[in-house]
Amino acid sequence: MAANRIYEVMFIIDADAPDDEVAQLSEAFQRIITDQGGSITKAETMGKRRLAYPIDRKNEGTYILLEIEGSGKEIAELERRMRVNDRIIRYLTVRVDEDRRRAEKFQAKRARKAAKRPGAQKSEPAPAMAAPAPAFDEA
């Protein structure tokens, strides 16, 4: 299991939390990941948004997305910490490396098929219609 995996972790922080607390929580979670041996590829704060449905009588939350590269043990620790934190409303972790690999493979396959099609490389204009033949008068 030497290959690193790529995960996306989306979590929602209570909208009542001040901006500095949101930043501290995000930094603390990123530190947990790096301490466990993982690396953060992308960290994005998506801002306050309306929830799809009320959670604990809350209608809004601050969304944060992290893209993590690691072995998986850092995800277990991160989820454990999120579970016990009262400010975290919801979290979701998705492994995306296999899906991306499949998508790249499918895209390459489509490109190969497109290259095999006749006329795929050259964009030739369609042949113009021939003018109608002149009518002969029978006299």
Backbone torsions as a table, in degrees:
resi	resn	phi	psi	omega
1	MET	NA	49.5	-177.4
2	ALA	-79.7	-24.5	-177.2
3	ALA	-75.0	136.4	176.7
4	ASN	-80.9	149.9	178.6
5	ARG	-107.5	159.9	179.1
6	ILE	-115.1	129.9	-179.3
7	TYR	-124.6	149.7	168.7
8	GLU	-113.7	128.2	178.4
9	VAL	-118.5	119.2	175.9
10	MET	-111.6	128.9	175.1
11	PHE	-135.8	154.0	-176.6
12	ILE	-116.8	124.9	178.1
13	ILE	-100.0	145.0	178.4
14	ASP	-50.8	132.1	-177.5
15	ALA	-66.7	-20.2	179.4
16	ASP	-75.3	-12.6	-179.7
17	ALA	-71.1	134.2	177.2
18	PRO	-65.7	159.1	-176.4
19	ASP	-59.0	-38.0	-179.7
20	ASP	-67.6	-33.0	176.7
21	GLU	-70.4	-36.9	176.6
22	VAL	-61.3	-45.2	179.4
23	ALA	-64.2	-40.3	179.2
24	GLN	-64.4	-42.9	178.8
25	LEU	-62.3	-45.3	-179.7
26	SER	-61.9	-44.4	178.9
27	GLU	-65.3	-38.7	179.5
28	ALA	-63.8	-42.0	179.0
29	PHE	-67.4	-37.8	177.2
30	GLN	-65.7	-36.9	178.2
31	ARG	-66.3	-38.4	177.1
32	ILE	-59.2	-44.2	-178.6
33	ILE	-63.4	-47.1	-178.1
34	THR	-69.3	-33.7	177.3
35	ASP	-65.8	-30.5	-179.2
36	GLN	-84.9	-2.5	177.0
37	GLY	103.5	3.5	179.0
38	GLY	-92.1	172.9	175.9
39	SER	-132.3	149.4	-178.2
40	ILE	-100.2	117.2	-179.8
41	THR	-82.7	-38.6	-177.2
42	LYS	-149.1	136.9	173.6
43	ALA	-131.1	121.1	-175.3
44	GLU	-134.8	124.8	173.0
45	THR	-93.8	117.4	-174.1
46	MET	-91.5	-4.6	176.0
47	GLY	87.9	-177.4	-179.7
48	LYS	-78.5	133.7	179.0
49	ARG	-140.4	159.0	177.0
50	ARG	-76.4	137.2	178.0
51	LEU	-76.9	153.9	179.6
52	ALA	-67.1	-31.0	178.1
53	TYR	-151.6	155.1	-178.5
54	PRO	-65.0	136.2	175.8
55	ILE	-124.3	120.1	-176.9
56	ASP	51.9	42.5	179.7
57	ARG	61.8	24.6	177.2
58	LYS	-110.7	141.2	-179.5
59	ASN	-111.8	-10.6	-179.4
60	GLU	-132.1	158.3	176.9
61	GLY	-159.5	160.8	176.8
62	THR	-96.6	121.0	-175.9
63	TYR	-92.9	134.8	176.1
64	ILE	-132.5	134.2	-179.7
65	LEU	-117.5	129.7	175.2
66	LEU	-122.1	135.2	171.9
67	GLU	-108.6	123.0	-171.0
68	ILE	-121.6	138.9	173.5
69	GLU	-115.9	123.6	-178.3
70	GLY	-175.6	-170.5	-174.9
71	SER	-89.1	-22.1	-179.1
72	GLY	122.2	-27.2	-179.1
73	LYS	-68.1	-30.0	178.7
74	GLU	-69.6	-29.5	178.0
75	ILE	-66.9	-41.5	179.3
76	ALA	-60.4	-44.5	179.8
77	GLU	-68.0	-41.0	179.5
78	LEU	-61.9	-45.9	179.6
79	GLU	-65.6	-35.5	177.2
80	ARG	-62.5	-43.7	179.6
81	ARG	-67.5	-37.1	179.1
82	MET	-68.0	-36.2	-178.4
83	ARG	-62.1	-35.6	-176.0
84	VAL	-93.1	-5.6	-179.2
85	ASN	-86.6	126.8	-177.5
86	ASP	-72.9	-23.0	-178.9
87	ARG	-78.0	-19.7	179.9
88	ILE	-84.4	118.1	-179.3
89	ILE	-81.4	-49.6	179.9
90	ARG	-147.5	156.7	172.5
91	TYR	-147.1	154.4	179.5
92	LEU	-147.3	131.3	178.0
93	THR	-117.2	131.2	-178.8
94	VAL	-130.8	132.2	174.8
95	ARG	-85.2	122.2	-172.5
96	VAL	-112.8	-8.3	-175.2
97	ASP	-64.0	-39.9	179.8
98	GLU	-67.8	-39.7	179.1
99	ASP	-65.2	-40.5	178.7
100	ARG	-66.1	-39.8	178.9
101	ARG	-62.8	-44.1	178.0
102	ARG	-62.7	-41.4	-179.4
103	ALA	-65.1	-41.2	178.2
104	GLU	-65.0	-39.4	178.8
105	LYS	-63.9	-44.0	179.6
106	PHE	-65.2	-40.2	179.5
107	GLN	-64.7	-41.3	178.3
108	ALA	-64.5	-39.5	179.2
109	LYS	-63.7	-42.5	178.3
110	ARG	-64.6	-38.1	179.0
111	ALA	-65.7	-39.6	178.2
112	ARG	-64.9	-42.0	179.1
113	LYS	-64.5	-39.9	-179.5
114	ALA	-66.0	-35.5	180.0
115	ALA	-70.3	-29.0	-178.7
116	LYS	-78.1	-23.5	-178.5
117	ARG	-64.9	138.4	178.8
118	PRO	-65.3	134.8	178.2
119	GLY	77.8	8.2	-178.7
120	ALA	-72.3	-35.9	-177.9
121	GLN	-78.1	-40.8	-177.4
122	LYS	-98.5	132.2	175.3
123	SER	-102.6	90.2	-178.7
124	GLU	-90.9	141.0	177.6
125	PRO	-69.4	151.8	178.9
126	ALA	-66.5	142.2	-179.2
127	PRO	-63.6	139.7	-179.9
128	ALA	-72.0	150.6	178.5
129	MET	-71.3	141.2	178.1
130	ALA	-70.6	146.8	179.3
131	ALA	-67.2	148.1	179.5
132	PRO	-64.1	144.9	-179.7
133	ALA	-66.5	142.9	179.5
134	PRO	-67.7	145.8	179.4
135	ALA	-80.4	137.8	179.0
136	PHE	-95.6	136.4	177.4
137	ASP	-88.4	130.0	177.4
138	GLU	-98.3	110.2	180.0
139	ALA	-116.7	NA	NA
